[in-house]
Amino acid sequence: MERRIGFVGVILESRDSVDTVNHVLSEHADLILARMGLPCRDKGISVITLVVEATTDELGMLTGRLGKIQGVSVKSALAKCEKQLKGEG
């Protein structure tokens, strides 16, 4: 299965879920190329944006685990092109 570039948007509605989210992200660190976090204190939420390089199965595992965490919303997408990445081929 081809690896593709994509993104994951994570919205945390509660600070109670931060440790669990960080734990899941660290377990999938090999997929993450970049990470940016933005606390929106006035709205009581935090937003994490990830740039990933993954297969659809790998991305599904990551987003599935994140989506099961209480107070977390996740959206993701992979680019349609299937160019070879990370020295493949």
Phi and psi in degrees as a GROMACS rama.xvg file:
@    title "Ramachandran Plot"
@    xaxis  label "Phi"
@    yaxis  label "Psi"
@TYPE xy
-78.4469  141.38  GLU-2
-87.3875  140.597  ARG-3
-133.76  158.585  ARG-4
-82.0914  142.403  ILE-5
-161.35  -168.672  GLY-6
-138.754  158.56  PHE-7
-132.815  128.153  VAL-8
-107.658  127.017  GLY-9
-122.884  126.099  VAL-10
-114.513  123.059  ILE-11
-103.15  118.691  LEU-12
-90.0825  -4.61061  GLU-13
-149.342  138.795  SER-14
-68.6533  -15.2539  ARG-15
-64.0084  -22.9501  ASP-16
-94.2441  -2.47975  SER-17
-59.5407  -48.5465  VAL-18
-61.4713  -41.3882  ASP-19
-66.3567  -43.3681  THR-20
-61.3717  -46.7678  VAL-21
-61.6357  -36.1697  ASN-22
-64.6369  -45.6885  HIS-23
-62.9182  -43.7745  VAL-24
-63.0684  -38.7199  LEU-25
-67.388  -31.497  SER-26
-70.9998  -20.3911  GLU-27
-113.979  24.894  HIS-28
-59.0479  -28.3429  ALA-29
-66.7228  -16.8991  ASP-30
-90.8949  -20.0412  LEU-31
-91.0379  120.984  ILE-32
-92.7977  -33.8313  LEU-33
-152.583  152.691  ALA-34
-144.387  135.167  ARG-35
-134.386  132.878  MET-36
-117.104  141.993  GLY-37
-135.535  108.187  LEU-38
-79.275  129.163  PRO-39
-109.228  76.1311  CYS-40
-59.9237  -37.2481  ARG-41
-66.9866  -22.9286  ASP-42
-101.285  -9.03081  LYS-43
74.0402  23.94  GLY-44
-130.223  167.469  ILE-45
-131.144  148.535  SER-46
-123.513  131.414  VAL-47
-119.509  129.921  ILE-48
-115.273  129.671  THR-49
-118.295  141.276  LEU-50
-104.265  126.336  VAL-51
-124.98  158.741  VAL-52
-126.645  110.927  GLU-53
-158.068  162.516  ALA-54
-82.227  168.743  THR-55
-63.3585  -35.0929  THR-56
-66.948  -44.3646  ASP-57
-63.0411  -43.5009  GLU-58
-64.5091  -39.2935  LEU-59
-62.4165  -39.1641  GLY-60
-63.8391  -45.2164  MET-61
-63.9428  -52.3677  LEU-62
-68.9552  -32.0971  THR-63
-62.7689  -44.4042  GLY-64
-66.0564  -41.9431  ARG-65
-64.8291  -40.5251  LEU-66
-66.4252  -19.9166  GLY-67
-82.6185  -9.80269  LYS-68
-79.2424  131.58  ILE-69
-56.8502  129.76  GLN-70
80.0928  16.4763  GLY-71
-120.373  132.203  VAL-72
-115.62  140.605  SER-73
-135.264  137.511  VAL-74
-134.889  145.922  LYS-75
-149.741  163.825  SER-76
-158.094  148.878  ALA-77
-116.77  147.254  LEU-78
-63.0953  148.943  ALA-79
-72.1102  -32.581  LYS-80
-69.0863  144.689  CYS-81
-115.789  52.3749  GLU-82
-68.3259  150.28  LYS-83
-74.9597  135.185  GLN-84
-125.568  167.797  LEU-85
47.4585  45.808  LYS-86
71.6911  14.5795  GLY-87
-69.6255  141.585  GLU-88
